[in-house]
Amino acid sequence: MGFWGYFVVGRAERPLAGLDALSGAAQGMTLRTSAPGGWQVWEYPSSGADIGNMNDLARETGAPALFGYVMDSDCVVVEAAAP
């Protein structure tokens, strides 16, 4: 069985998992990589819990946000939001 869950991409000075917009999923999130300028990619395995809202994340960080929902490691649905 492949991976089911989210990848969250955003830009912030502090960890995305510590922001209010993702507070419901913070305990299950794992930082996968980061890049210059504060860009971060976090993984959140699907567990039925609400991950949060990418519009809220974009507003809170003042930067674009991407949510990618991966289904059985076969495909991904990507959504984006801007502040």
mmCIF file of the N, C-alpha and C atoms, coordinates in Angstrom:
data_MODEL
# 
_entry.id   MODEL 
# 
loop_
_atom_site.group_PDB 
_atom_site.id 
_atom_site.type_symbol 
_atom_site.label_atom_id 
_atom_site.label_alt_id 
_atom_site.label_comp_id 
_atom_site.label_asym_id 
_atom_site.label_entity_id 
_atom_site.label_seq_id 
_atom_site.pdbx_PDB_ins_code 
_atom_site.Cartn_x 
_atom_site.Cartn_y 
_atom_site.Cartn_z 
_atom_site.occupancy 
_atom_site.B_iso_or_equiv 
_atom_site.pdbx_formal_charge 
_atom_site.auth_seq_id 
_atom_site.auth_comp_id 
_atom_site.auth_asym_id 
_atom_site.auth_atom_id 
_atom_site.pdbx_PDB_model_num 
ATOM 1   N N  . MET A 1 1  ? 0.842  -1.183 0.000  1.00 0.00 ? 1  MET A N  1 
ATOM 2   C CA . MET A 1 1  ? 0.000  0.000  0.000  1.00 0.00 ? 1  MET A CA 1 
ATOM 3   C C  . MET A 1 1  ? 0.881  1.239  0.000  1.00 0.00 ? 1  MET A C  1 
ATOM 4   N N  . GLY A 1 2  ? 0.541  2.198  -0.837 1.00 0.00 ? 2  GLY A N  1 
ATOM 5   C CA . GLY A 1 2  ? 1.325  3.412  -0.958 1.00 0.00 ? 2  GLY A CA 1 
ATOM 6   C C  . GLY A 1 2  ? 0.947  4.467  0.067  1.00 0.00 ? 2  GLY A C  1 
ATOM 7   N N  . PHE A 1 3  ? 1.533  5.619  -0.096 1.00 0.00 ? 3  PHE A N  1 
ATOM 8   C CA . PHE A 1 3  ? 1.315  6.748  0.810  1.00 0.00 ? 3  PHE A CA 1 
ATOM 9   C C  . PHE A 1 3  ? -0.023 7.427  0.528  1.00 0.00 ? 3  PHE A C  1 
ATOM 10  N N  . TRP A 1 4  ? -0.758 7.703  1.576  1.00 0.00 ? 4  TRP A N  1 
ATOM 11  C CA . TRP A 1 4  ? -1.960 8.521  1.531  1.00 0.00 ? 4  TRP A CA 1 
ATOM 12  C C  . TRP A 1 4  ? -1.725 9.682  2.480  1.00 0.00 ? 4  TRP A C  1 
ATOM 13  N N  . GLY A 1 5  ? -1.876 10.895 2.013  1.00 0.00 ? 5  GLY A N  1 
ATOM 14  C CA . GLY A 1 5  ? -1.714 12.031 2.899  1.00 0.00 ? 5  GLY A CA 1 
ATOM 15  C C  . GLY A 1 5  ? -1.388 13.300 2.146  1.00 0.00 ? 5  GLY A C  1 
ATOM 16  N N  . TYR A 1 6  ? -0.951 14.292 2.893  1.00 0.00 ? 6  TYR A N  1 
ATOM 17  C CA . TYR A 1 6  ? -0.709 15.627 2.353  1.00 0.00 ? 6  TYR A CA 1 
ATOM 18  C C  . TYR A 1 6  ? 0.767  15.986 2.337  1.00 0.00 ? 6  TYR A C  1 
ATOM 19  N N  . PHE A 1 7  ? 1.120  16.823 1.374  1.00 0.00 ? 7  PHE A N  1 
ATOM 20  C CA . PHE A 1 7  ? 2.354  17.586 1.414  1.00 0.00 ? 7  PHE A CA 1 
ATOM 21  C C  . PHE A 1 7  ? 1.920  19.042 1.450  1.00 0.00 ? 7  PHE A C  1 
ATOM 22  N N  . VAL A 1 8  ? 2.482  19.791 2.366  1.00 0.00 ? 8  VAL A N  1 
ATOM 23  C CA . VAL A 1 8  ? 2.146  21.198 2.548  1.00 0.00 ? 8  VAL A CA 1 
ATOM 24  C C  . VAL A 1 8  ? 3.391  22.009 2.257  1.00 0.00 ? 8  VAL A C  1 
ATOM 25  N N  . VAL A 1 9  ? 3.264  23.005 1.380  1.00 0.00 ? 9  VAL A N  1 
ATOM 26  C CA . VAL A 1 9  ? 4.386  23.870 1.020  1.00 0.00 ? 9  VAL A CA 1 
ATOM 27  C C  . VAL A 1 9  ? 4.004  25.296 1.377  1.00 0.00 ? 9  VAL A C  1 
ATOM 28  N N  . GLY A 1 10 ? 4.892  25.965 2.077  1.00 0.00 ? 10 GLY A N  1 
ATOM 29  C CA . GLY A 1 10 ? 4.658  27.353 2.438  1.00 0.00 ? 10 GLY A CA 1 
ATOM 30  C C  . GLY A 1 10 ? 5.963  28.044 2.778  1.00 0.00 ? 10 GLY A C  1 
ATOM 31  N N  . ARG A 1 11 ? 5.875  29.339 3.027  1.00 0.00 ? 11 ARG A N  1 
ATOM 32  C CA . ARG A 1 11 ? 7.072  30.126 3.358  1.00 0.00 ? 11 ARG A CA 1 
ATOM 33  C C  . ARG A 1 11 ? 6.804  30.887 4.643  1.00 0.00 ? 11 ARG A C  1 
ATOM 34  N N  . ALA A 1 12 ? 7.683  30.692 5.616  1.00 0.00 ? 12 ALA A N  1 
ATOM 35  C CA . ALA A 1 12 ? 7.554  31.365 6.904  1.00 0.00 ? 12 ALA A CA 1 
ATOM 36  C C  . ALA A 1 12 ? 8.902  31.346 7.616  1.00 0.00 ? 12 ALA A C  1 
ATOM 37  N N  . GLU A 1 13 ? 9.057  32.256 8.547  1.00 0.00 ? 13 GLU A N  1 
ATOM 38  C CA . GLU A 1 13 ? 10.289 32.305 9.345  1.00 0.00 ? 13 GLU A CA 1 
ATOM 39  C C  . GLU A 1 13 ? 10.321 31.204 10.400 1.00 0.00 ? 13 GLU A C  1 
ATOM 40  N N  . ARG A 1 14 ? 9.172  30.769 10.852 1.00 0.00 ? 14 ARG A N  1 
ATOM 41  C CA . ARG A 1 14 ? 9.117  29.690 11.852 1.00 0.00 ? 14 ARG A CA 1 
ATOM 42  C C  . ARG A 1 14 ? 8.493  28.450 11.215 1.00 0.00 ? 14 ARG A C  1 
ATOM 43  N N  . PRO A 1 15 ? 8.578  27.303 11.857 1.00 0.00 ? 15 PRO A N  1 
ATOM 44  C CA . PRO A 1 15 ? 8.029  26.072 11.271 1.00 0.00 ? 15 PRO A CA 1 
ATOM 45  C C  . PRO A 1 15 ? 6.534  26.182 10.980 1.00 0.00 ? 15 PRO A C  1 
ATOM 46  N N  . LEU A 1 16 ? 6.126  25.731 9.802  1.00 0.00 ? 16 LEU A N  1 
ATOM 47  C CA . LEU A 1 16 ? 4.715  25.769 9.429  1.00 0.00 ? 16 LEU A CA 1 
ATOM 48  C C  . LEU A 1 16 ? 3.848  24.997 10.420 1.00 0.00 ? 16 LEU A C  1 
ATOM 49  N N  . ALA A 1 17 ? 4.360  23.897 10.945 1.00 0.00 ? 17 ALA A N  1 
ATOM 50  C CA . ALA A 1 17 ? 3.586  23.070 11.872 1.00 0.00 ? 17 ALA A CA 1 
ATOM 51  C C  . ALA A 1 17 ? 3.251  23.816 13.157 1.00 0.00 ? 17 ALA A C  1 
ATOM 52  N N  . GLY A 1 18 ? 3.931  24.908 13.434 1.00 0.00 ? 18 GLY A N  1 
ATOM 53  C CA . GLY A 1 18 ? 3.662  25.685 14.635 1.00 0.00 ? 18 GLY A CA 1 
ATOM 54  C C  . GLY A 1 18 ? 2.682  26.827 14.414 1.00 0.00 ? 18 GLY A C  1 
ATOM 55  N N  . LEU A 1 19 ? 2.172  26.969 13.202 1.00 0.00 ? 19 LEU A N  1 
ATOM 56  C CA . LEU A 1 19 ? 1.264  28.075 12.900 1.00 0.00 ? 19 LEU A CA 1 
ATOM 57  C C  . LEU A 1 19 ? -0.187 27.703 13.210 1.00 0.00 ? 19 LEU A C  1 
ATOM 58  N N  . ASP A 1 20 ? -0.990 28.698 13.532 1.00 0.00 ? 20 ASP A N  1 
ATOM 59  C CA . ASP A 1 20 ? -2.398 28.466 13.870 1.00 0.00 ? 20 ASP A CA 1 
ATOM 60  C C  . ASP A 1 20 ? -3.162 27.785 12.744 1.00 0.00 ? 20 ASP A C  1 
ATOM 61  N N  . ALA A 1 21 ? -2.853 28.121 11.499 1.00 0.00 ? 21 ALA A N  1 
ATOM 62  C CA . ALA A 1 21 ? -3.581 27.577 10.350 1.00 0.00 ? 21 ALA A CA 1 
ATOM 63  C C  . ALA A 1 21 ? -3.470 26.058 10.257 1.00 0.00 ? 21 ALA A C  1 
ATOM 64  N N  . LEU A 1 22 ? -2.419 25.480 10.818 1.00 0.00 ? 22 LEU A N  1 
ATOM 65  C CA . LEU A 1 22 ? -2.198 24.025 10.747 1.00 0.00 ? 22 LEU A CA 1 
ATOM 66  C C  . LEU A 1 22 ? -2.237 23.376 12.122 1.00 0.00 ? 22 LEU A C  1 
ATOM 67  N N  . SER A 1 23 ? -2.796 24.055 13.099 1.00 0.00 ? 23 SER A N  1 
ATOM 68  C CA . SER A 1 23 ? -2.741 23.562 14.481 1.00 0.00 ? 23 SER A CA 1 
ATOM 69  C C  . SER A 1 23 ? -3.399 22.196 14.669 1.00 0.00 ? 23 SER A C  1 
ATOM 70  N N  . GLY A 1 24 ? -4.416 21.873 13.880 1.00 0.00 ? 24 GLY A N  1 
ATOM 71  C CA . GLY A 1 24 ? -5.072 20.577 14.009 1.00 0.00 ? 24 GLY A CA 1 
ATOM 72  C C  . GLY A 1 24 ? -4.215 19.405 13.575 1.00 0.00 ? 24 GLY A C  1 
ATOM 73  N N  . ALA A 1 25 ? -3.206 19.677 12.756 1.00 0.00 ? 25 ALA A N  1 
ATOM 74  C CA . ALA A 1 25 ? -2.361 18.612 12.223 1.00 0.00 ? 25 ALA A CA 1 
ATOM 75  C C  . ALA A 1 25 ? -0.926 18.678 12.743 1.00 0.00 ? 25 ALA A C  1 
ATOM 76  N N  . ALA A 1 26 ? -0.619 19.656 13.554 1.00 0.00 ? 26 ALA A N  1 
ATOM 77  C CA . ALA A 1 26 ? 0.767  19.920 13.958 1.00 0.00 ? 26 ALA A CA 1 
ATOM 78  C C  . ALA A 1 26 ? 1.484  18.700 14.528 1.00 0.00 ? 26 ALA A C  1 
ATOM 79  N N  . GLN A 1 27 ? 0.806  17.898 15.321 1.00 0.00 ? 27 GLN A N  1 
ATOM 80  C CA . GLN A 1 27 ? 1.463  16.752 15.960 1.00 0.00 ? 27 GLN A CA 1 
ATOM 81  C C  . GLN A 1 27 ? 1.903  15.684 14.972 1.00 0.00 ? 27 GLN A C  1 
ATOM 82  N N  . GLY A 1 28 ? 1.206  15.571 13.841 1.00 0.00 ? 28 GLY A N  1 
ATOM 83  C CA . GLY A 1 28 ? 1.531  14.516 12.891 1.00 0.00 ? 28 GLY A CA 1 
ATOM 84  C C  . GLY A 1 28 ? 2.386  14.956 11.717 1.00 0.00 ? 28 GLY A C  1 
ATOM 85  N N  . MET A 1 29 ? 2.775  16.230 11.686 1.00 0.00 ? 29 MET A N  1 
ATOM 86  C CA . MET A 1 29 ? 3.530  16.747 10.535 1.00 0.00 ? 29 MET A CA 1 
ATOM 87  C C  . MET A 1 29 ? 5.026  16.515 10.698 1.00 0.00 ? 29 MET A C  1 
ATOM 88  N N  . THR A 1 30 ? 5.693  16.241 9.564  1.00 0.00 ? 30 THR A N  1 
ATOM 89  C CA . THR A 1 30 ? 7.133  16.020 9.540  1.00 0.00 ? 30 THR A CA 1 
ATOM 90  C C  . THR A 1 30 ? 7.743  16.925 8.473  1.00 0.00 ? 30 THR A C  1 
ATOM 91  N N  . LEU A 1 31 ? 8.779  17.666 8.856  1.00 0.00 ? 31 LEU A N  1 
ATOM 92  C CA . LEU A 1 31 ? 9.480  18.509 7.889  1.00 0.00 ? 31 LEU A CA 1 
ATOM 93  C C  . LEU A 1 31 ? 10.263 17.617 6.936  1.00 0.00 ? 31 LEU A C  1 
ATOM 94  N N  . ARG A 1 32 ? 10.007 17.752 5.626  1.00 0.00 ? 32 ARG A N  1 
ATOM 95  C CA . ARG A 1 32 ? 10.704 16.950 4.614  1.00 0.00 ? 32 ARG A CA 1 
ATOM 96  C C  . ARG A 1 32 ? 11.908 17.687 4.059  1.00 0.00 ? 32 ARG A C  1 
ATOM 97  N N  . THR A 1 33 ? 11.766 18.987 3.800  1.00 0.00 ? 33 THR A N  1 
ATOM 98  C CA . THR A 1 33 ? 12.887 19.771 3.285  1.00 0.00 ? 33 THR A CA 1 
ATOM 99  C C  . THR A 1 33 ? 12.586 21.250 3.460  1.00 0.00 ? 33 THR A C  1 
ATOM 100 N N  . SER A 1 34 ? 13.628 22.049 3.372  1.00 0.00 ? 34 SER A N  1 
ATOM 101 C CA . SER A 1 34 ? 13.472 23.503 3.409  1.00 0.00 ? 34 SER A CA 1 
ATOM 102 C C  . SER A 1 34 ? 14.414 24.099 2.374  1.00 0.00 ? 34 SER A C  1 
ATOM 103 N N  . ALA A 1 35 ? 14.127 25.340 1.995  1.00 0.00 ? 35 ALA A N  1 
ATOM 104 C CA . ALA A 1 35 ? 14.916 26.015 0.968  1.00 0.00 ? 35 ALA A CA 1 
ATOM 105 C C  . ALA A 1 35 ? 15.127 27.460 1.391  1.00 0.00 ? 35 ALA A C  1 
ATOM 106 N N  . PRO A 1 36 ? 16.083 28.141 0.763  1.00 0.00 ? 36 PRO A N  1 
ATOM 107 C CA . PRO A 1 36 ? 16.327 29.543 1.098  1.00 0.00 ? 36 PRO A CA 1 
ATOM 108 C C  . PRO A 1 36 ? 15.049 30.381 0.988  1.00 0.00 ? 36 PRO A C  1 
ATOM 109 N N  . GLY A 1 37 ? 14.970 31.413 1.794  1.00 0.00 ? 37 GLY A N  1 
ATOM 110 C CA . GLY A 1 37 ? 13.823 32.301 1.783  1.00 0.00 ? 37 GLY A CA 1 
ATOM 111 C C  . GLY A 1 37 ? 12.688 31.839 2.678  1.00 0.00 ? 37 GLY A C  1 
ATOM 112 N N  . GLY A 1 38 ? 12.935 30.810 3.477  1.00 0.00 ? 38 GLY A N  1 
ATOM 113 C CA . GLY A 1 38 ? 11.913 30.333 4.410  1.00 0.00 ? 38 GLY A CA 1 
ATOM 114 C C  . GLY A 1 38 ? 10.951 29.304 3.848  1.00 0.00 ? 38 GLY A C  1 
ATOM 115 N N  . TRP A 1 39 ? 11.175 28.823 2.617  1.00 0.00 ? 39 TRP A N  1 
ATOM 116 C CA . TRP A 1 39 ? 10.292 27.817 2.021  1.00 0.00 ? 39 TRP A CA 1 
ATOM 117 C C  . TRP A 1 39 ? 10.459 26.481 2.736  1.00 0.00 ? 39 TRP A C  1 
ATOM 118 N N  . GLN A 1 40 ? 9.334  25.811 2.971  1.00 0.00 ? 40 GLN A N  1 
ATOM 119 C CA . GLN A 1 40 ? 9.320  24.545 3.701  1.00 0.00 ? 40 GLN A CA 1 
ATOM 120 C C  . GLN A 1 40 ? 8.348  23.572 3.040  1.00 0.00 ? 40 GLN A C  1 
ATOM 121 N N  . VAL A 1 41 ? 8.689  22.288 3.114  1.00 0.00 ? 41 VAL A N  1 
ATOM 122 C CA . VAL A 1 41 ? 7.786  21.224 2.643  1.00 0.00 ? 41 VAL A CA 1 
ATOM 123 C C  . VAL A 1 41 ? 7.582  20.272 3.817  1.00 0.00 ? 41 VAL A C  1 
ATOM 124 N N  . TRP A 1 42 ? 6.322  20.106 4.198  1.00 0.00 ? 42 TRP A N  1 
ATOM 125 C CA . TRP A 1 42 ? 5.950  19.240 5.310  1.00 0.00 ? 42 TRP A CA 1 
ATOM 126 C C  . TRP A 1 42 ? 5.080  18.099 4.804  1.00 0.00 ? 42 TRP A C  1 
ATOM 127 N N  . GLU A 1 43 ? 5.206  16.948 5.462  1.00 0.00 ? 43 GLU A N  1 
ATOM 128 C CA . GLU A 1 43 ? 4.401  15.767 5.136  1.00 0.00 ? 43 GLU A CA 1 
ATOM 129 C C  . GLU A 1 43 ? 3.431  15.506 6.280  1.00 0.00 ? 43 GLU A C  1 
ATOM 130 N N  . TYR A 1 44 ? 2.212  15.122 5.911  1.00 0.00 ? 44 TYR A N  1 
ATOM 131 C CA . TYR A 1 44 ? 1.194  14.782 6.905  1.00 0.00 ? 44 TYR A CA 1 
ATOM 132 C C  . TYR A 1 44 ? 0.442  13.545 6.425  1.00 0.00 ? 44 TYR A C  1 
ATOM 133 N N  . PRO A 1 45 ? 0.750  12.363 6.985  1.00 0.00 ? 45 PRO A N  1 
ATOM 134 C CA . PRO A 1 45 ? 0.046  11.147 6.572  1.00 0.00 ? 45 PRO A CA 1 
ATOM 135 C C  . PRO A 1 45 ? -1.449 11.262 6.878  1.00 0.00 ? 45 PRO A C  1 
ATOM 136 N N  . SER A 1 46 ? -2.275 10.767 5.990  1.00 0.00 ? 46 SER A N  1 
ATOM 137 C CA . SER A 1 46 ? -3.720 10.831 6.174  1.00 0.00 ? 46 SER A CA 1 
ATOM 138 C C  . SER A 1 46 ? -4.121 10.009 7.390  1.00 0.00 ? 46 SER A C  1 
ATOM 139 N N  . SER A 1 47 ? -4.857 10.645 8.271  1.00 0.00 ? 47 SER A N  1 
ATOM 140 C CA . SER A 1 47 ? -5.327 9.935  9.459  1.00 0.00 ? 47 SER A CA 1 
ATOM 141 C C  . SER A 1 47 ? -6.779 10.273 9.753  1.00 0.00 ? 47 SER A C  1 
ATOM 142 N N  . GLY A 1 48 ? -7.433 10.932 8.827  1.00 0.00 ? 48 GLY A N  1 
ATOM 143 C CA . GLY A 1 48 ? -8.812 11.322 9.033  1.00 0.00 ? 48 GLY A CA 1 
ATOM 144 C C  . GLY A 1 48 ? -8.955 12.667 9.727  1.00 0.00 ? 48 GLY A C  1 
ATOM 145 N N  . ALA A 1 49 ? -7.868 13.188 10.286 1.00 0.00 ? 49 ALA A N  1 
ATOM 146 C CA . ALA A 1 49 ? -7.918 14.484 10.958 1.00 0.00 ? 49 ALA A CA 1 
ATOM 147 C C  . ALA A 1 49 ? -7.882 15.611 9.932  1.00 0.00 ? 49 ALA A C  1 
ATOM 148 N N  . ASP A 1 50 ? -8.443 16.733 10.298 1.00 0.00 ? 50 ASP A N  1 
ATOM 149 C CA . ASP A 1 50 ? -8.445 17.907 9.431  1.00 0.00 ? 50 ASP A CA 1 
ATOM 150 C C  . ASP A 1 50 ? -7.059 18.547 9.461  1.00 0.00 ? 50 ASP A C  1 
ATOM 151 N N  . ILE A 1 51 ? -6.452 18.725 8.302  1.00 0.00 ? 51 ILE A N  1 
ATOM 152 C CA . ILE A 1 51 ? -5.108 19.305 8.240  1.00 0.00 ? 51 ILE A CA 1 
ATOM 153 C C  . ILE A 1 51 ? -5.129 20.814 8.437  1.00 0.00 ? 51 ILE A C  1 
ATOM 154 N N  . GLY A 1 52 ? -6.187 21.458 8.064  1.00 0.00 ? 52 GLY A N  1 
ATOM 155 C CA . GLY A 1 52 ? -6.271 22.908 8.163  1.00 0.00 ? 52 GLY A CA 1 
ATOM 156 C C  . GLY A 1 52 ? -6.719 23.493 6.836  1.00 0.00 ? 52 GLY A C  1 
ATOM 157 N N  . ASN A 1 53 ? -6.497 24.777 6.668  1.00 0.00 ? 53 ASN A N  1 
ATOM 158 C CA . ASN A 1 53 ? -6.983 25.485 5.496  1.00 0.00 ? 53 ASN A CA 1 
ATOM 159 C C  . ASN A 1 53 ? -5.837 26.238 4.839  1.00 0.00 ? 53 ASN A C  1 
ATOM 160 N N  . MET A 1 54 ? -5.596 25.974 3.560  1.00 0.00 ? 54 MET A N  1 
ATOM 161 C CA . MET A 1 54 ? -4.475 26.622 2.882  1.00 0.00 ? 54 MET A CA 1 
ATOM 162 C C  . MET A 1 54 ? -4.691 28.120 2.725  1.00 0.00 ? 54 MET A C  1 
ATOM 163 N N  . ASN A 1 55 ? -5.957 28.571 2.633  1.00 0.00 ? 55 ASN A N  1 
ATOM 164 C CA . ASN A 1 55 ? -6.217 30.010 2.567  1.00 0.00 ? 55 ASN A CA 1 
ATOM 165 C C  . ASN A 1 55 ? -5.785 30.686 3.862  1.00 0.00 ? 55 ASN A C  1 
ATOM 166 N N  . ASP A 1 56 ? -6.081 30.041 4.989  1.00 0.00 ? 56 ASP A N  1 
ATOM 167 C CA . ASP A 1 56 ? -5.644 30.575 6.287  1.00 0.00 ? 56 ASP A CA 1 
ATOM 168 C C  . ASP A 1 56 ? -4.122 30.574 6.392  1.00 0.00 ? 56 ASP A C  1 
ATOM 169 N N  . LEU A 1 57 ? -3.491 29.522 5.874  1.00 0.00 ? 57 LEU A N  1 
ATOM 170 C CA . LEU A 1 57 ? -2.029 29.444 5.900  1.00 0.00 ? 57 LEU A CA 1 
ATOM 171 C C  . LEU A 1 57 ? -1.412 30.567 5.069  1.00 0.00 ? 57 LEU A C  1 
ATOM 172 N N  . ALA A 1 58 ? -1.956 30.814 3.891  1.00 0.00 ? 58 ALA A N  1 
ATOM 173 C CA . ALA A 1 58 ? -1.442 31.890 3.036  1.00 0.00 ? 58 ALA A CA 1 
ATOM 174 C C  . ALA A 1 58 ? -1.608 33.255 3.717  1.00 0.00 ? 58 ALA A C  1 
ATOM 175 N N  . ARG A 1 59 ? -2.756 33.472 4.345  1.00 0.00 ? 59 ARG A N  1 
ATOM 176 C CA . ARG A 1 59 ? -2.970 34.746 5.051  1.00 0.00 ? 59 ARG A CA 1 
ATOM 177 C C  . ARG A 1 59 ? -2.021 34.889 6.234  1.00 0.00 ? 59 ARG A C  1 
ATOM 178 N N  . GLU A 1 60 ? -1.844 33.803 6.998  1.00 0.00 ? 60 GLU A N  1 
ATOM 179 C CA . GLU A 1 60 ? -0.996 33.864 8.195  1.00 0.00 ? 60 GLU A CA 1 
ATOM 180 C C  . GLU A 1 60 ? 0.474  34.095 7.855  1.00 0.00 ? 60 GLU A C  1 
ATOM 181 N N  . THR A 1 61 ? 0.936  33.504 6.749  1.00 0.00 ? 61 THR A N  1 
ATOM 182 C CA . THR A 1 61 ? 2.352  33.639 6.378  1.00 0.00 ? 61 THR A CA 1 
ATOM 183 C C  . THR A 1 61 ? 2.604  34.827 5.460  1.00 0.00 ? 61 THR A C  1 
ATOM 184 N N  . GLY A 1 62 ? 1.564  35.312 4.786  1.00 0.00 ? 62 GLY A N  1 
ATOM 185 C CA . GLY A 1 62 ? 1.744  36.385 3.817  1.00 0.00 ? 62 GLY A CA 1 
ATOM 186 C C  . GLY A 1 62 ? 2.423  35.905 2.542  1.00 0.00 ? 62 GLY A C  1 
ATOM 187 N N  . ALA A 1 63 ? 2.362  34.598 2.294  1.00 0.00 ? 63 ALA A N  1 
ATOM 188 C CA . ALA A 1 63 ? 3.029  33.992 1.135  1.00 0.00 ? 63 ALA A CA 1 
ATOM 189 C C  . ALA A 1 63 ? 2.117  32.915 0.541  1.00 0.00 ? 63 ALA A C  1 
ATOM 190 N N  . PRO A 1 64 ? 2.362  32.525 -0.711 1.00 0.00 ? 64 PRO A N  1 
ATOM 191 C CA . PRO A 1 64 ? 1.562  31.441 -1.305 1.00 0.00 ? 64 PRO A CA 1 
ATOM 192 C C  . PRO A 1 64 ? 1.684  30.147 -0.499 1.00 0.00 ? 64 PRO A C  1 
ATOM 193 N N  . ALA A 1 65 ? 0.644  29.322 -0.594 1.00 0.00 ? 65 ALA A N  1 
ATOM 194 C CA . ALA A 1 65 ? 0.632  28.022 0.066  1.00 0.00 ? 65 ALA A CA 1 
ATOM 195 C C  . ALA A 1 65 ? 0.124  26.978 -0.920 1.00 0.00 ? 65 ALA A C  1 
ATOM 196 N N  . LEU A 1 66 ? 0.687  25.790 -0.838 1.00 0.00 ? 66 LEU A N  1 
ATOM 197 C CA . LEU A 1 66 ? 0.258  24.656 -1.662 1.00 0.00 ? 66 LEU A CA 1 
ATOM 198 C C  . LEU A 1 66 ? -0.085 23.482 -0.759 1.00 0.00 ? 66 LEU A C  1 
ATOM 199 N N  . PHE A 1 67 ? -1.174 22.821 -1.057 1.00 0.00 ? 67 PHE A N  1 
ATOM 200 C CA . PHE A 1 67 ? -1.518 21.554 -0.422 1.00 0.00 ? 67 PHE A CA 1 
ATOM 201 C C  . PHE A 1 67 ? -1.568 20.529 -1.548 1.00 0.00 ? 67 PHE A C  1 
ATOM 202 N N  . GLY A 1 68 ? -0.867 19.434 -1.380 1.00 0.00 ? 68 GLY A N  1 
ATOM 203 C CA . GLY A 1 68 ? -0.932 18.333 -2.330 1.00 0.00 ? 68 GLY A CA 1 
ATOM 204 C C  . GLY A 1 68 ? -1.438 17.100 -1.615 1.00 0.00 ? 68 GLY A C  1 
ATOM 205 N N  . TYR A 1 69 ? -2.572 16.557 -2.047 1.00 0.00 ? 69 TYR A N  1 
ATOM 206 C CA . TYR A 1 69 ? -3.100 15.340 -1.449 1.00 0.00 ? 69 TYR A CA 1 
ATOM 207 C C  . TYR A 1 69 ? -2.690 14.156 -2.306 1.00 0.00 ? 69 TYR A C  1 
ATOM 208 N N  . VAL A 1 70 ? -1.883 13.261 -1.733 1.00 0.00 ? 70 VAL A N  1 
ATOM 209 C CA . VAL A 1 70 ? -1.349 12.090 -2.434 1.00 0.00 ? 70 VAL A CA 1 
ATOM 210 C C  . VAL A 1 70 ? -2.258 10.898 -2.152 1.00 0.00 ? 70 VAL A C  1 
ATOM 211 N N  . MET A 1 71 ? -2.627 10.193 -3.227 1.00 0.00 ? 71 MET A N  1 
ATOM 212 C CA . MET A 1 71 ? -3.517 9.044  -3.107 1.00 0.00 ? 71 MET A CA 1 
ATOM 213 C C  . MET A 1 71 ? -2.787 7.767  -3.499 1.00 0.00 ? 71 MET A C  1 
ATOM 214 N N  . ASP A 1 72 ? -2.484 6.956  -2.497 1.00 0.00 ? 72 ASP A N  1 
ATOM 215 C CA . ASP A 1 72 ? -1.869 5.644  -2.687 1.00 0.00 ? 72 ASP A CA 1 
ATOM 216 C C  . ASP A 1 72 ? -0.563 5.715  -3.489 1.00 0.00 ? 72 ASP A C  1 
ATOM 217 N N  . SER A 1 73 ? 0.146  6.813  -3.372 1.00 0.00 ? 73 SER A N  1 
ATOM 218 C CA . SER A 1 73 ? 1.406  7.064  -4.091 1.00 0.00 ? 73 SER A CA 1 
ATOM 219 C C  . SER A 1 73 ? 1.226  7.044  -5.608 1.00 0.00 ? 73 SER A C  1 
ATOM 220 N N  . ASP A 1 74 ? -0.006 7.068  -6.089 1.00 0.00 ? 74 ASP A N  1 
ATOM 221 C CA . ASP A 1 74 ? -0.274 6.989  -7.524 1.00 0.00 ? 74 ASP A CA 1 
ATOM 222 C C  . ASP A 1 74 ? -0.507 8.336  -8.173 1.00 0.00 ? 74 ASP A C  1 
ATOM 223 N N  . CYS A 1 75 ? -1.149 9.248  -7.448 1.00 0.00 ? 75 CYS A N  1 
ATOM 224 C CA . CYS A 1 75 ? -1.446 10.554 -8.021 1.00 0.00 ? 75 CYS A CA 1 
ATOM 225 C C  . CYS A 1 75 ? -1.574 11.576 -6.899 1.00 0.00 ? 75 CYS A C  1 
ATOM 226 N N  . VAL A 1 76 ? -1.579 12.842 -7.299 1.00 0.00 ? 76 VAL A N  1 
ATOM 227 C CA . VAL A 1 76 ? -1.702 13.911 -6.313 1.00 0.00 ? 76 VAL A CA 1 
ATOM 228 C C  . VAL A 1 76 ? -2.617 15.010 -6.869 1.00 0.00 ? 76 VAL A C  1 
ATOM 229 N N  . VAL A 1 77 ? -3.440 15.535 -6.000 1.00 0.00 ? 77 VAL A N  1 
ATOM 230 C CA . VAL A 1 77 ? -4.293 16.678 -6.309 1.00 0.00 ? 77 VAL A CA 1 
ATOM 231 C C  . VAL A 1 77 ? -3.638 17.883 -5.620 1.00 0.00 ? 77 VAL A C  1 
ATOM 232 N N  . VAL A 1 78 ? -3.320 18.906 -6.400 1.00 0.00 ? 78 VAL A N  1 
ATOM 233 C CA . VAL A 1 78 ? -2.640 20.084 -5.853 1.00 0.00 ? 78 VAL A CA 1 
ATOM 234 C C  . VAL A 1 78 ? -3.591 21.265 -5.869 1.00 0.00 ? 78 VAL A C  1 
ATOM 235 N N  . GLU A 1 79 ? -3.641 21.954 -4.738 1.00 0.00 ? 79 GLU A N  1 
ATOM 236 C CA . GLU A 1 79 ? -4.420 23.183 -4.600 1.00 0.00 ? 79 GLU A CA 1 
ATOM 237 C C  . GLU A 1 79 ? -3.475 24.278 -4.121 1.00 0.00 ? 79 GLU A C  1 
ATOM 238 N N  . ALA A 1 80 ? -3.753 25.501 -4.529 1.00 0.00 ? 80 ALA A N  1 
ATOM 239 C CA . ALA A 1 80 ? -2.898 26.624 -4.154 1.00 0.00 ? 80 ALA A CA 1 
ATOM 240 C C  . ALA A 1 80 ? -3.736 27.785 -3.663 1.00 0.00 ? 80 ALA A C  1 
ATOM 241 N N  . ALA A 1 81 ? -3.118 28.622 -2.834 1.00 0.00 ? 81 ALA A N  1 
ATOM 242 C CA . ALA A 1 81 ? -3.765 29.838 -2.337 1.00 0.00 ? 81 ALA A CA 1 
ATOM 243 C C  . ALA A 1 81 ? -2.711 30.923 -2.213 1.00 0.00 ? 81 ALA A C  1 
ATOM 244 N N  . ALA A 1 82 ? -3.168 32.146 -2.347 1.00 0.00 ? 82 ALA A N  1 
ATOM 245 C CA . ALA A 1 82 ? -2.288 33.316 -2.170 1.00 0.00 ? 82 ALA A CA 1 
ATOM 246 C C  . ALA A 1 82 ? -2.879 34.177 -1.064 1.00 0.00 ? 82 ALA A C  1 
ATOM 247 N N  . PRO A 1 83 ? -2.024 34.964 -0.403 1.00 0.00 ? 83 PRO A N  1 
ATOM 248 C CA . PRO A 1 83 ? -2.547 35.805 0.678  1.00 0.00 ? 83 PRO A CA 1 
ATOM 249 C C  . PRO A 1 83 ? -3.516 36.868 0.152  1.00 0.00 ? 83 PRO A C  1 
# 
